[in-house]
């Protein structure tokens, strides 16, 4: 419970955290931010503005496909610590030990390589979920206290007593963009009466993602699964089971297309008349062939018995996709993240949107970089990381930032991550999924709640005074 509170508090600035007050008693002034947050300008809302300001060749490849593959391999075992500019060690291992109960993993892992786990290990994870439910107060969307009886129903549905001594997973693949939940329910709850971040939401699992199915609810409607970067509950209808070979053929194909837009529609017919589903930025689907009519692909499909079938799908010829991963260049990175400009904030993927981590993750996945769901992981993913104490003077931080190339540099602190865009008239700018608020001169709270371009001293996650890491992907 303590960790979830810290994560939520760190990722967002709450304005109304007033348990026990009626709505008539809540006097906080809260307004939405303007579409362009000052001092950013209209010109800055376009990728070409930033690409034109790059010092050097914007099409220079910073990481080759082989280098990206090696970087992904390193991050299966990368230790959770670095040395800061003063020579001191910074580690967040204790936070990881506490935070894993929510299902967020620091190191990535191939779920298809899991042969078995002990039942005791699984009982520990489900036990932490149970304690989270039992010990915490939650409110529903009506601002009414979540019933104790409903908590007991959820705990009973998790069926801990049926876990065997050794758990041998079934292997599966996600067939549709799905929310990964801490508990097996779609119900939204909040940790304060007037909160707005779903306390049961954990992550998003994308179409084509392989998973290990470790457990089921009593009625079989929910699976407890392990993905490459998280574990938790997903609807059984979102997963098809199969052999490792069948799943790898779809999840790790040699020939594929990658979505570059927020979403790209897939159709069930060659003429692209019947919509089937969307696949999201960074998701890749196996390519059969490309013709003048478009892209013929294979899509994972769940049969009535829950098993996997690869079915044909079609994507329009003018769809915003890449055949294979994009070259890792500043032009491509900036162009891709600006496709998400003004997308609304989605804590952990709530409402199938993205938070700060999810935004950076989906952009970098279009280049084949497999990041985790955790802020720490993205800031420590590359080999080139500059670490400093939070109270380091901002002038010193700016000196380091000025040495970092735009787009291939991500910045932040424990609970937020942003992408560096460049410097204009002595002012540094970033782009990020800004779930934070800032305050006007009269004290009015102004919530951004979307992907935006901001300068690096805006109150909230953009504020360089809070940063502790600069991570350069080169």
Residue, then its C-alpha position, 0 to 999 in steps of 0.5 A: x500500500x505504501x508503495x502504491x501511494x508513493x508511485x501515485x503521489x510521485x507521478x502526479x500532483x494531487x490537488x484534492x486529497x480531502x477524504x471525508x469532505x463533501x463536494x460542497x466543502x471542496x473549494x479548490x480552484x482547478x482548471x485545464x491548461x491551455x493547449x499550448x503551455x507558456x512559454x512554449x509557442x505554436x511553432x514548437x508544437x511541430x516536430x520540424x521545428x526541433x529537427x531543424x535546430x539539431x546541431x549535426x545530421x538529424x538522420x545520424x544513426x545513434x544505435x544500430x540494430x545490433x547495438x539495440x539487440x545487445x542493449x536489450x540483452x544487457x537489461x535482462x540482468x542490469x543491476x539497479x544502481x549507478x555512480x553519481x557525479x560525486x562518486x557516490x552509489x545510488x541504488x533503488x533495490x529497496x524500492x524494487x523489493x517493495x514495489x514488485x508486489x504491484x507487478x512491475x519488474x525492473x529487469x525484462x524477462x522472456x516469459x516463454x523461457x519460464x519452465x516452472x515456479x514454486x507455488x510458494x512464490x506465487x502465493x507470496x505475490x497473490x498474498x501481497x495483493x490480498x493484503x493490499x485489498x484488505x488493509x487499504x481504503x478505496x472509493x469507487x467512481x461514485x466517491x463511495x467507500x468500496x465495500x468490504x464484502x466486494x473485497x472478500x469476493x475478489x480475494x476468494x476469486x483469486x483462489x490461492x488455496x488451489x495453487x500447487x507446490x510447483x506451477x508449470x505455466x501455460x504459454x500465451x499471447x495477448x490478442x488485443x490491447x488489454x489492461x493489466x490489473x492488480x486484482x481481477x476486476x475491471x472496476x475502477x477504484x481510488x485511494x482517496x475519495x476525490x482521487x482520479x488515479x485507478x488504484x487497481x491499474x498496473x500496466x498495459x499488455x499490447x497485442x502480440x505480447x507473449x505471456x506465461x499463464x501462472x494461475x486463474x480465478x475460480x471461474x476462469x474469467x481472469x488469468x494471472x500472467x507474467x509478461x516481459x516486464x510485469x505480472x498481474x491479472x488480465x481477462x482470459x478473453x485477451x489471451x490465447x494459449x499455444x506452444x512456444x513455437x506458435x507464439x514466437x512465430x507471431x511475437x518475434x517474427x523476422x518480417x513485420x510492420x510496426x505501428x508508428x501512430x497512436x493506433x493503426x486499424x487492422x481490417x478483416x478483409x483485403x479491401x479494408x472495409x471491415x474493421x477488426x481491431x487497432x494495434x498501438x504505437x510500438x506494436x509489431x505484427x507479422x508481415x506476410x506480404x505488401x501489395x498495392x492493396x496494402x499490408x497482409x499480416x497475421x494476427x493472433x486470435x483466440x479460438x472458442x476453446x482459448x487456444x491460439x490461431x493465426x488469422x489473416x488481417x489487412x492494413x491500408x497501404x497508406x497506414x502510418x507503419x514502418x516495415x521493420x523497426x525504424x532507424x534510431x535517429x533524432x528525426x525519427x524519434x522526434x517525429x514519432x513522439x509528436x504523433x502522441x502530442x495532446x494524447x490524454x494522460x492514462x495512469x498505467x494505461x488507464x482508458x488505453x492511454x499512456x502515462x509518462x513511462x508508457x509514452x517513452x516506452x511506446x516511442x522507443x519500441x518502434x526502434x526495437x528498444x524493449x523498455x520496462x514499465x518502470x521509470x527507474x528502468x527507462x532512466x537506467x536502460x542505456x549505458x550512458x547515464x549521468x546521475x546526480x543528487x536532486x539538490x544539485x544546483x540547476x546550473x550544474x544540471x544544465x551544464x550536463x544537459x547541454x552536452x546531451x543530444x536531443x531526442x536520444x536523451x531522456x531525463x527525470x527522477x524517481x517517478x517521472x521521465x521526459x524527453x529532451x528536445x533542445x534549447x531555444x533562446x537560452x531556455x531548455x524544452x522537453x516533451x512528456x506525458x504531463x500528468x502534473x499540475x502547476x499553479x497560476x499567480x493567483x493560486x489556481x491549479x492548472x492541470x495539464x493531463x496530456x502529452x505536451x511541450x514544456x520548458x524545464x522549470x515548469x512546476x511538476x515533472x518538467x522541473x529540472x530541480x527535481x531531476x536526478x538522471x540524464x540517460x543518453x541512448x548512444 
